[in-house]
């Protein structure tokens, strides 16, 4: 059983902990999470899965072999400074703090500390997340293997070079928000055409799930799948024409570009830290 700790006990940390337990990688009694005293919901969430909840960050490191850095990016430096003296060779750190580069993480930890930078997304809450990770300079093959096992317990997982993380943040990190708007808009359109709202939301959400699964399972180009459902002079063709006139594709591409640039700004701000 893995001894897992979370420096920061928010919703993502809790979701990952539940996934690790469900996958049989650990048990609640082997999980320790630090929560702020005011966040009673997080405290109770971890207690609910049999984990230890604490207000002391060093205790998390002392009791764990694998430590997730899951605090807000702005406090990462302070948390690492607080816990640095308790880090030893047995520890593997996995940071899910957005925008904090590996070299900044390693800079505030003892030399040789094994650090992985990972980025899950919010569907990890329902164990359908899309995660990526980047290895630090001291990471070993067995660290990569266990990271994959952990992240695959809450969805999919891929290893990538660090320079891709800003664009991935814009795609899979911010992407769920774009899809939520799409689901809402599909449902609003259906309601306008006479469907009950609860039925419209269910059908819209399931349609998104089904379309995504078709892309993954068939491995066909999305454009080909689109062509397969578009009959000559049919209703789909009419709807697609309206989307093209409204600049649907360019709006999505623009959103990815804007989100990537914002992520780059955040990353550069951390690179300037002393």
Backbone bond lengths (Angstrom), bond angles and torsions (degrees), N, CA, C in turn:
res aa  C-N    CA-C-N  psi(-1)  N-CA   C-N-CA  omega(-1)  CA-C   N-CA-C  phi
1 X - - - 1.454 - - 1.531 110.56 -
2 X 1.318 115.91 126.03 1.461 120.68 179.87 1.526 110.43 -72.61
3 X 1.328 115.56 139.99 1.453 120.88 173.55 1.527 107.35 -96.29
4 X 1.337 115.14 108.33 1.461 121.34 -171.10 1.520 110.56 -114.63
5 X 1.327 115.81 136.14 1.460 120.81 177.46 1.514 111.62 -124.13
6 X 1.320 115.31 154.14 1.459 121.59 177.60 1.522 109.25 -127.61
7 X 1.323 115.94 116.89 1.463 120.65 171.97 1.524 106.25 -85.53
8 X 1.312 116.17 90.52 1.459 122.55 -171.83 1.514 109.22 113.13
9 X 1.321 116.02 117.65 1.469 120.13 -173.09 1.509 114.37 -110.94
10 X 1.317 117.71 44.83 1.460 121.50 -179.45 1.513 112.75 -76.81
11 X 1.331 115.98 -168.44 1.461 121.63 -174.68 1.526 112.18 -63.61
12 X 1.334 117.16 -40.90 1.458 119.49 -179.83 1.517 110.99 -64.91
13 X 1.326 116.60 -42.22 1.466 120.57 178.23 1.528 110.30 -60.64
14 X 1.315 116.60 -44.22 1.463 120.98 179.75 1.524 110.98 -64.53
15 X 1.333 116.92 -40.57 1.463 120.83 179.01 1.520 110.76 -62.50
16 X 1.330 116.80 -44.04 1.459 119.88 179.31 1.521 110.88 -65.10
17 X 1.333 116.75 -41.76 1.467 120.31 179.30 1.526 110.92 -58.84
18 X 1.327 116.71 -43.86 1.466 120.87 178.89 1.528 110.76 -63.11
19 X 1.332 116.23 -39.51 1.456 120.36 178.64 1.515 112.23 -65.11
20 X 1.321 116.50 -41.23 1.465 120.60 179.72 1.525 110.85 -63.29
21 X 1.334 115.39 -40.33 1.471 119.93 179.38 1.528 109.81 -67.38
22 X 1.333 117.06 -45.40 1.465 121.20 -178.67 1.525 111.73 -61.55
23 X 1.341 116.38 -32.74 1.464 120.84 -179.56 1.522 112.30 -81.85
24 X 1.339 117.15 -3.38 1.451 121.01 179.64 1.517 114.36 77.05
25 X 1.337 117.33 16.16 1.460 121.03 -179.03 1.522 112.30 -80.53
26 X 1.313 116.30 -23.26 1.455 121.24 179.00 1.527 108.60 -158.81
27 X 1.321 115.80 179.77 1.458 121.97 174.57 1.518 108.95 -126.19
28 X 1.325 115.85 160.23 1.456 120.09 -179.08 1.518 112.99 -53.84
29 X 1.311 116.70 -37.74 1.469 121.04 -177.49 1.526 112.96 -66.78
30 X 1.349 116.94 -14.81 1.461 121.23 179.45 1.528 112.23 -101.91
31 X 1.327 117.23 10.70 1.469 121.96 -178.86 1.524 109.86 -112.65
32 X 1.332 115.69 134.13 1.461 121.78 176.85 1.528 108.63 -129.22
33 X 1.314 117.09 133.08 1.460 121.38 -179.10 1.520 110.73 -133.38
34 X 1.317 115.88 137.57 1.463 119.85 175.49 1.520 109.08 -95.02
35 X 1.316 115.78 129.98 1.458 122.54 179.83 1.524 108.76 -127.53
36 X 1.321 116.27 152.19 1.456 118.41 175.25 1.528 108.27 -76.14
37 X 1.324 118.61 143.55 1.473 121.55 -175.44 1.524 114.09 -54.88
38 X 1.354 116.34 -32.64 1.455 119.69 -176.88 1.533 112.88 -72.95
39 X 1.347 116.05 -20.16 1.462 120.07 -176.19 1.528 109.22 -90.01
40 X 1.320 115.48 75.76 1.462 120.68 -176.79 1.529 112.07 -66.36
41 X 1.349 117.14 -28.86 1.462 120.50 179.97 1.524 110.74 -64.50
42 X 1.348 117.02 -43.61 1.461 120.71 178.63 1.521 111.07 -64.71
43 X 1.335 115.80 -41.70 1.461 120.37 178.91 1.524 110.55 -58.26
44 X 1.327 115.76 -47.61 1.461 120.13 -178.72 1.529 112.07 -69.39
45 X 1.342 117.04 -32.40 1.463 120.59 179.84 1.519 111.01 -63.11
46 X 1.321 116.32 -43.60 1.467 119.31 -179.98 1.530 111.30 -72.48
47 X 1.306 116.52 -36.94 1.460 118.58 175.54 1.527 110.70 -62.41
48 X 1.329 116.10 -33.66 1.455 121.39 -178.64 1.520 114.20 -65.48
49 X 1.338 117.27 -22.51 1.469 120.01 177.62 1.531 110.83 -103.37
50 X 1.334 115.45 13.31 1.455 120.02 177.14 1.504 115.03 81.04
51 X 1.347 117.22 13.11 1.456 121.17 -178.95 1.529 111.20 -89.67
52 X 1.325 114.70 165.01 1.455 120.71 176.87 1.520 109.25 -90.85
53 X 1.311 116.94 128.52 1.459 122.65 176.30 1.523 108.46 -108.81
54 X 1.332 116.64 132.05 1.453 120.80 -177.24 1.519 110.29 -137.86
55 X 1.313 116.01 161.74 1.464 121.27 174.94 1.527 110.55 -103.46
56 X 1.333 117.48 5.87 1.466 122.45 -176.20 1.522 110.56 -113.44
57 X 1.323 116.92 113.78 1.462 121.20 179.61 1.530 113.28 -62.05
58 X 1.332 119.81 -42.49 1.468 119.17 179.77 1.528 113.30 -57.94
59 X 1.322 117.49 -32.54 1.461 120.70 -179.71 1.523 111.13 -63.72
60 X 1.321 116.72 -35.52 1.461 120.97 178.27 1.524 110.10 -60.27
61 X 1.327 116.10 -45.75 1.465 120.78 -178.85 1.530 110.71 -67.30
62 X 1.317 116.68 -41.23 1.461 120.60 -179.39 1.521 112.35 -61.18
63 X 1.337 117.45 -37.27 1.459 121.40 -173.17 1.529 113.70 -92.37
64 X 1.333 117.30 -2.52 1.467 119.95 -171.39 1.522 112.52 -123.42
65 X 1.331 114.43 153.73 1.463 121.34 171.79 1.525 110.88 -100.02
66 X 1.334 115.47 -35.02 1.468 121.80 176.89 1.522 107.23 -114.73
67 X 1.321 116.39 123.43 1.462 121.13 -174.98 1.525 109.81 -120.90
68 X 1.324 116.29 122.00 1.457 121.60 175.15 1.529 109.43 -91.14
69 X 1.322 115.96 128.47 1.460 121.24 174.18 1.525 106.31 -90.81
70 X 1.316 116.21 99.75 1.469 120.95 -172.46 1.522 111.82 -123.82
71 X 1.331 116.45 28.85 1.463 121.03 174.82 1.523 109.34 -89.02
72 X 1.312 116.67 172.44 1.458 120.95 176.71 1.532 109.41 -64.95
73 X 1.339 118.03 144.53 1.468 121.28 -176.56 1.531 113.94 -53.48
74 X 1.327 116.88 -33.84 1.459 120.44 -175.60 1.528 113.63 -68.61
75 X 1.319 118.13 -17.11 1.467 119.99 -178.65 1.524 112.24 -112.51
76 X 1.329 117.95 5.78 1.464 120.95 -179.11 1.528 111.15 -57.78
77 X 1.329 116.76 -47.46 1.465 120.37 -177.88 1.521 111.04 -58.50
78 X 1.321 117.90 -45.17 1.468 121.60 -178.95 1.524 111.43 -64.89
79 X 1.344 116.60 -41.31 1.466 120.62 -179.13 1.524 110.57 -65.91
80 X 1.335 116.73 -40.99 1.463 119.53 179.58 1.533 111.21 -68.36
81 X 1.318 116.61 -37.17 1.468 119.72 176.63 1.525 111.04 -63.29
82 X 1.320 115.63 -36.51 1.462 121.56 -178.96 1.526 112.11 -70.22
83 X 1.315 116.19 -31.13 1.472 119.83 -173.78 1.524 114.01 -106.21
84 X 1.323 117.88 -7.19 1.466 122.18 -171.94 1.526 113.75 -54.45
85 X 1.317 117.30 -40.18 1.468 120.65 -176.24 1.528 112.53 -69.60
86 X 1.330 117.35 -11.32 1.464 121.53 -178.71 1.527 112.53 -101.75
87 X 1.337 116.54 -0.15 1.462 120.90 -178.37 1.525 109.75 -83.16
88 X 1.333 116.02 134.46 1.461 121.12 179.44 1.528 110.35 -132.18
89 X 1.342 116.02 -178.02 1.467 121.46 -177.73 1.523 112.92 -63.52
90 X 1.332 118.18 -22.18 1.460 120.15 -176.81 1.522 112.66 -77.08
91 X 1.313 118.30 -11.93 1.456 121.35 -172.49 1.529 113.04 -87.36
92 X 1.329 114.11 139.22 1.460 122.50 166.08 1.518 106.75 -117.79
93 X 1.327 116.29 125.03 1.463 121.12 178.89 1.527 109.59 -104.91
94 X 1.326 115.45 133.59 1.461 121.96 176.49 1.526 107.40 -123.21
95 X 1.324 116.25 112.31 1.463 120.25 -177.99 1.514 111.15 -94.27
96 X 1.329 116.17 128.72 1.464 121.50 173.28 1.533 109.92 -114.08
97 X 1.329 115.57 18.96 1.470 121.53 177.97 1.520 109.17 -77.01
98 X 1.311 117.10 116.88 1.455 121.43 -174.57 1.517 113.23 -61.17
99 X 1.336 116.18 132.21 1.452 122.17 170.32 1.512 116.39 83.10
100 X 1.325 119.27 -5.02 1.456 120.74 -178.16 1.527 108.71 -88.70
101 X 1.348 118.61 111.65 1.466 121.53 -175.94 1.527 112.43 -66.88
102 X 1.316 115.63 156.79 1.461 121.26 -179.93 1.526 111.99 -58.49
103 X 1.322 116.30 -40.70 1.466 117.67 -176.55 1.520 111.79 -66.29
104 X 1.336 117.11 -28.31 1.460 119.61 175.19 1.529 110.95 -74.19
105 X 1.316 116.73 -38.52 1.462 120.14 176.69 1.521 110.49 -61.92
106 X 1.335 116.35 -48.60 1.465 121.18 -178.37 1.519 112.00 -65.80
107 X 1.316 116.30 -31.13 1.463 121.08 -178.62 1.517 112.05 -63.35
108 X 1.322 117.22 -32.06 1.465 121.84 -176.05 1.526 112.41 -102.30
109 X 1.337 115.94 19.87 1.459 121.29 177.44 1.524 108.64 -131.36
110 X 1.326 118.36 160.69 1.467 120.25 179.21 1.528 111.43 -57.34
111 X 1.325 116.90 145.92 1.454 121.68 -179.50 1.526 110.02 -57.84
112 X 1.327 116.25 134.73 1.455 120.88 179.22 1.516 114.78 90.21
113 X 1.344 116.57 -1.29 1.472 119.21 178.13 1.527 109.67 -63.31
114 X 1.309 116.13 134.24 1.468 121.60 179.48 1.524 108.98 -81.95
115 X 1.336 114.83 115.63 1.469 120.65 -175.08 1.521 110.04 -129.49
116 X 1.310 115.46 134.37 1.468 122.61 174.03 1.529 107.78 -123.33
117 X 1.307 115.58 135.48 1.462 120.57 175.62 1.524 107.77 -101.47
118 X 1.311 117.26 123.31 1.468 121.52 -176.88 1.521 110.03 -124.99
119 X 1.321 115.12 157.26 1.451 119.80 175.29 1.516 110.44 -139.44
120 X 1.341 116.42 96.04 1.464 119.87 170.99 1.526 108.78 -82.87
121 X 1.325 117.76 172.39 1.461 119.16 172.92 1.524 109.81 -125.41
122 X 1.321 116.90 173.36 1.459 120.72 -168.94 1.535 115.13 -62.69
123 X 1.346 120.80 -26.82 1.464 117.73 175.05 1.529 113.87 -61.61
124 X 1.322 117.46 -7.61 1.471 119.91 171.30 1.530 110.16 -58.69
125 X 1.336 116.44 -23.82 1.465 120.82 177.24 1.522 111.96 -59.83
126 X 1.341 116.82 -27.18 1.460 120.83 177.75 1.533 110.03 -117.39
127 X 1.308 115.75 24.40 1.466 124.71 175.39 1.528 113.11 58.85
128 X 1.323 116.39 34.51 1.462 121.69 173.90 1.528 109.87 -130.29
129 X 1.319 116.20 36.07 1.453 121.18 -178.11 1.522 112.41 -74.48
130 X 1.330 115.12 164.14 1.464 122.68 173.63 1.518 106.82 -120.87
131 X 1.326 117.00 103.91 1.461 122.06 -174.57 1.520 111.43 -110.34
132 X 1.324 115.45 148.94 1.462 121.91 170.85 1.524 107.73 -131.26
133 X 1.340 116.37 161.14 1.457 118.86 177.72 1.522 111.09 -148.17
134 X 1.334 114.45 156.56 1.463 123.35 -179.88 1.523 108.08 -129.35
135 X 1.322 116.68 137.60 1.467 121.10 -175.85 1.522 112.05 -92.97
136 X 1.326 115.12 138.88 1.450 121.30 173.73 1.516 111.62 -78.25
137 X 1.328 117.07 178.78 1.458 122.58 -171.65 1.523 114.10 -69.81
138 X 1.330 118.22 -20.96 1.468 120.55 -175.97 1.529 113.48 -109.52
139 X 1.322 116.86 7.84 1.461 120.87 -176.30 1.527 111.41 -70.66
140 X 1.338 116.08 140.28 1.462 122.71 179.85 1.529 110.09 -104.13
141 X 1.330 115.30 165.99 1.468 120.18 -179.07 1.528 112.37 -59.14
142 X 1.334 116.24 -38.30 1.463 118.93 179.84 1.532 111.55 -67.69
143 X 1.338 117.11 -27.17 1.465 120.52 175.68 1.525 110.69 -67.85
144 X 1.329 115.70 -39.68 1.463 120.63 177.93 1.521 110.19 -63.58
145 X 1.325 115.73 -43.40 1.469 120.46 -178.49 1.521 111.36 -61.84
146 X 1.327 117.69 -45.26 1.465 120.18 -177.80 1.519 110.94 -71.52
147 X 1.339 117.43 -33.26 1.465 120.42 176.74 1.517 110.55 -63.15
148 X 1.336 116.12 -43.20 1.463 119.97 177.25 1.520 111.22 -60.75
149 X 1.323 116.91 -44.80 1.463 120.10 179.66 1.517 111.54 -60.25
150 X 1.326 115.66 -43.46 1.461 120.05 -178.67 1.524 111.34 -64.80
151 X 1.333 117.12 -50.02 1.458 120.33 -175.78 1.528 112.31 -72.28
152 X 1.337 117.05 -31.04 1.465 119.14 177.26 1.526 112.24 -70.85
153 X 1.323 116.89 -15.86 1.465 119.23 176.88 1.528 111.82 -73.61
154 X 1.341 117.22 -13.07 1.464 120.58 177.41 1.531 111.65 -120.99
155 X 1.350 116.70 20.04 1.461 120.22 178.83 1.513 112.19 145.33
156 X 1.331 116.58 -143.11 1.458 121.80 177.52 1.518 109.77 -100.72
157 X 1.337 115.62 164.01 1.465 119.67 -175.61 1.517 109.95 -152.01
158 X 1.338 116.56 135.35 1.459 121.33 177.96 1.527 109.88 -140.47
159 X 1.340 115.51 143.78 1.463 120.89 175.18 1.517 109.14 -88.71
160 X 1.330 116.88 134.92 1.467 121.91 -176.23 1.529 109.93 -138.87
161 X 1.333 118.05 161.49 1.467 120.58 171.41 1.527 109.79 -74.64
162 X 1.322 116.63 151.34 1.467 120.48 -172.38 1.525 113.16 -64.29
163 X 1.334 117.76 -30.07 1.463 118.95 -176.36 1.530 112.86 -64.98
164 X 1.331 117.23 -15.96 1.467 120.54 179.26 1.526 113.20 -85.35
165 X 1.330 117.69 -9.90 1.462 119.71 -169.84 1.526 114.26 -64.91
166 X 1.318 117.94 -32.25 1.469 118.61 179.96 1.525 111.16 -65.54
167 X 1.340 116.21 -43.15 1.469 119.52 178.33 1.530 110.63 -69.54
168 X 1.328 117.33 -35.55 1.470 120.42 178.08 1.522 110.13 -67.65
169 X 1.327 116.54 -36.97 1.461 120.13 175.51 1.528 110.46 -58.46
170 X 1.337 115.42 -42.57 1.466 120.21 179.45 1.525 111.78 -67.50
171 X 1.343 116.59 -32.76 1.461 120.60 -177.37 1.526 112.23 -83.90
172 X 1.329 116.73 -71.28 1.467 118.81 -174.61 1.522 113.00 -85.05
173 X 1.342 117.14 -26.69 1.461 119.61 178.16 1.524 112.26 -71.92
174 X 1.327 115.46 -52.34 1.470 120.53 179.41 1.526 112.33 -87.81
175 X 1.327 116.63 -19.47 1.457 122.00 -174.55 1.516 116.19 -51.24
176 X 1.354 118.84 -42.08 1.464 117.53 179.13 1.526 113.53 -54.90
177 X 1.335 117.16 -34.61 1.469 119.72 178.76 1.529 110.83 -63.83
178 X 1.335 116.87 -38.97 1.468 119.86 178.35 1.533 109.84 -64.82
179 X 1.331 115.85 -40.97 1.467 119.85 -178.57 1.530 110.80 -68.81
180 X 1.335 117.29 -35.75 1.468 119.82 177.45 1.523 110.41 -61.62
181 X 1.345 116.00 -40.20 1.465 119.56 177.80 1.527 109.97 -65.71
182 X 1.339 116.28 -40.48 1.464 119.78 178.58 1.528 110.74 -61.51
183 X 1.337 117.33 -44.63 1.461 121.30 178.89 1.523 110.32 -61.62
184 X 1.329 115.87 -43.86 1.465 120.25 179.63 1.529 110.82 -62.29
185 X 1.347 115.81 -43.12 1.463 119.67 -179.06 1.528 111.43 -67.31
186 X 1.341 116.98 -41.27 1.463 120.10 176.84 1.530 110.66 -59.08
187 X 1.331 115.19 -44.26 1.463 119.45 179.92 1.522 111.45 -66.18
188 X 1.343 116.89 -41.46 1.468 119.87 178.77 1.525 110.86 -60.62
189 X 1.345 116.05 -41.26 1.457 119.67 178.23 1.522 111.61 -64.03
190 X 1.343 115.90 -40.01 1.466 120.05 179.54 1.523 111.62 -66.94
191 X 1.344 115.81 -38.54 1.467 119.97 177.25 1.529 109.82 -63.96
192 X 1.320 116.32 -40.73 1.470 120.44 177.88 1.524 111.32 -60.02
193 X 1.339 115.03 -31.30 1.461 120.00 179.37 1.532 113.13 -89.86
194 X 1.350 117.12 3.96 1.450 119.92 171.51 1.513 117.65 113.58
195 X 1.367 119.25 -2.00 1.464 119.98 -179.68 1.519 111.61 -78.82
196 X 1.336 118.03 146.53 1.467 120.50 171.92 1.531 109.27 -63.42
197 X 1.333 117.19 143.74 1.463 119.99 -172.58 1.526 113.06 -63.19
198 X 1.332 118.08 -41.38 1.459 118.33 -178.28 1.525 111.30 -64.20
199 X 1.329 116.92 -39.02 1.459 120.86 176.43 1.526 110.54 -65.93
200 X 1.310 116.97 -40.20 1.467 121.28 -179.15 1.529 111.10 -62.19
201 X 1.337 117.19 -43.30 1.472 120.09 178.58 1.521 111.53 -64.45
202 X 1.328 116.56 -42.30 1.468 119.51 -179.47 1.526 111.08 -63.20
203 X 1.321 116.61 -45.62 1.461 120.29 -178.83 1.525 111.27 -67.84
204 X 1.328 117.36 -39.69 1.460 120.74 179.72 1.530 111.18 -64.38
205 X 1.349 116.40 -45.77 1.462 120.38 -179.51 1.525 111.18 -63.95
206 X 1.329 117.08 -44.26 1.467 120.43 -179.39 1.524 110.95 -66.99
207 X 1.328 117.57 -33.26 1.461 121.21 177.34 1.519 110.87 -63.33
208 X 1.334 117.16 -40.62 1.469 121.31 177.81 1.529 110.30 -65.42
209 X 1.335 116.38 -44.69 1.467 120.23 178.07 1.528 110.32 -59.39
210 X 1.329 116.64 -47.30 1.456 121.11 -177.73 1.514 113.11 -63.71
211 X 1.326 116.76 -42.27 1.465 120.34 -179.97 1.524 110.73 -64.45
212 X 1.330 116.78 -42.45 1.456 120.25 178.55 1.516 111.93 -63.05
213 X 1.324 116.02 -41.88 1.468 120.10 -179.66 1.523 111.17 -66.45
214 X 1.329 117.62 -34.49 1.462 119.90 176.93 1.519 111.50 -63.79
215 X 1.330 117.10 -40.64 1.468 120.53 177.95 1.529 110.32 -62.53
216 X 1.347 116.60 -45.45 1.454 120.85 -177.92 1.525 112.50 -69.16
217 X 1.326 116.66 -43.74 1.467 120.32 -172.88 1.527 112.98 -79.42
218 X 1.327 117.20 -40.53 1.471 119.22 -177.70 1.524 111.78 -82.29
219 X 1.341 116.81 -23.92 1.472 122.71 -176.65 1.532 112.20 60.40
220 X 1.321 115.79 18.75 1.461 120.20 174.58 1.527 109.79 -81.40
221 X 1.325 115.33 155.17 1.461 120.04 176.68 1.529 108.77 -64.06
222 X 1.343 117.96 136.78 1.473 119.70 179.50 1.524 112.95 -54.48
223 X 1.331 116.11 -34.58 1.459 119.08 178.70 1.520 112.26 -64.07
224 X 1.338 116.17 -36.74 1.460 120.19 177.85 1.522 111.16 -67.49
225 X 1.330 116.28 -41.23 1.466 120.17 177.49 1.530 110.59 -64.02
226 X 1.327 114.92 -37.25 1.477 119.21 177.03 1.518 110.67 -63.71
227 X 1.334 116.12 -43.19 1.469 119.81 179.19 1.528 111.72 -61.67
228 X 1.336 115.90 -36.01 1.465 120.05 -177.04 1.529 112.83 -64.67
229 X 1.333 116.97 -26.46 1.463 119.85 -177.94 1.533 112.15 -100.42
230 X 1.349 115.99 1.27 1.463 120.53 -176.19 1.528 110.51 -105.52
231 X 1.304 116.12 99.49 1.471 121.59 179.48 1.527 110.06 -81.43
232 X 1.332 117.63 149.39 1.468 120.47 177.36 1.527 112.01 -56.24
233 X 1.312 115.55 128.51 1.468 122.71 177.77 1.527 112.72 58.67
234 X 1.342 116.83 25.07 1.458 120.68 -177.58 1.525 112.87 -94.36
235 X 1.336 115.03 -176.44 1.462 120.87 -177.14 1.528 111.85 -69.22
236 X 1.341 117.65 -36.00 1.466 120.19 178.70 1.523 110.46 -64.70
237 X 1.324 116.71 -42.83 1.467 121.00 178.31 1.523 110.81 -59.85
238 X 1.317 116.32 -39.66 1.463 120.54 179.17 1.526 110.55 -65.15
239 X 1.331 115.96 -43.54 1.456 119.48 179.33 1.511 112.27 -65.83
240 X 1.341 117.49 -41.09 1.466 121.02 179.28 1.523 111.34 -63.99
241 X 1.331 116.61 -37.63 1.464 120.47 178.06 1.524 110.47 -60.80
242 X 1.336 116.06 -41.06 1.464 120.28 178.30 1.529 111.12 -63.98
243 X 1.332 117.17 -41.92 1.468 121.09 178.61 1.527 111.11 -62.39
244 X 1.339 116.09 -43.14 1.469 119.78 -179.93 1.525 111.28 -64.22
245 X 1.321 116.98 -41.51 1.464 120.24 178.29 1.528 111.71 -61.98
246 X 1.346 115.83 -32.17 1.461 120.53 -176.95 1.535 113.27 -87.93
247 X 1.328 116.77 1.18 1.464 119.78 177.13 1.523 113.40 74.11
248 X 1.332 116.68 35.15 1.466 121.30 -176.86 1.519 111.77 -58.14
249 X 1.320 117.43 -50.39 1.468 120.63 -178.43 1.523 111.83 -61.99
250 X 1.335 116.64 -46.26 1.461 119.54 -177.10 1.524 111.18 -66.36
251 X 1.331 117.49 -30.76 1.466 120.75 177.74 1.528 110.44 -66.82
252 X 1.335 117.19 -42.53 1.460 121.30 178.91 1.530 110.05 -65.71
253 X 1.324 116.61 -45.91 1.469 120.69 178.98 1.521 110.48 -60.95
254 X 1.337 116.25 -41.02 1.464 120.21 178.16 1.511 112.54 -64.40
255 X 1.325 116.77 -37.36 1.460 120.55 178.08 1.519 110.79 -63.60
256 X 1.337 117.00 -42.51 1.470 120.96 178.17 1.530 110.97 -62.66
257 X 1.330 115.89 -40.58 1.462 119.83 179.84 1.526 110.83 -65.29
258 X 1.342 116.66 -45.81 1.466 120.79 -178.91 1.526 111.23 -63.51
259 X 1.325 117.03 -42.20 1.460 120.76 -179.53 1.528 111.42 -68.07
260 X 1.333 116.70 -37.07 1.472 120.45 177.68 1.519 110.53 -63.47
261 X 1.330 116.58 -45.49 1.468 120.33 -179.58 1.526 111.21 -62.77
262 X 1.334 116.27 -38.54 1.463 119.70 178.19 1.523 110.55 -65.13
263 X 1.326 116.90 -41.64 1.459 120.49 178.32 1.523 110.78 -63.71
264 X 1.329 117.33 -38.13 1.467 121.09 177.39 1.520 111.33 -63.35
265 X 1.329 115.84 -38.06 1.466 119.68 177.48 1.521 110.99 -61.37
266 X 1.342 116.12 -44.53 1.463 120.79 179.70 1.517 110.66 -62.95
267 X 1.344 117.12 -44.06 1.457 121.26 -179.80 1.526 111.09 -62.25
268 X 1.335 116.30 -42.81 1.472 119.88 -179.42 1.515 111.33 -65.12
269 X 1.334 117.23 -34.23 1.479 120.15 179.31 1.519 111.02 -63.67
270 X 1.341 117.34 -35.44 1.463 120.65 178.30 1.518 111.38 -76.32
271 X 1.336 117.05 -31.79 1.452 120.36 179.24 1.532 111.53 -65.86
272 X 1.339 116.20 -23.60 1.464 120.88 -179.72 1.512 112.59 -84.10
273 X 1.348 117.51 -9.15 1.465 120.39 -179.00 1.517 110.76 -66.08
274 X 1.306 116.89 145.66 1.459 120.69 -179.99 1.527 110.21 -80.34
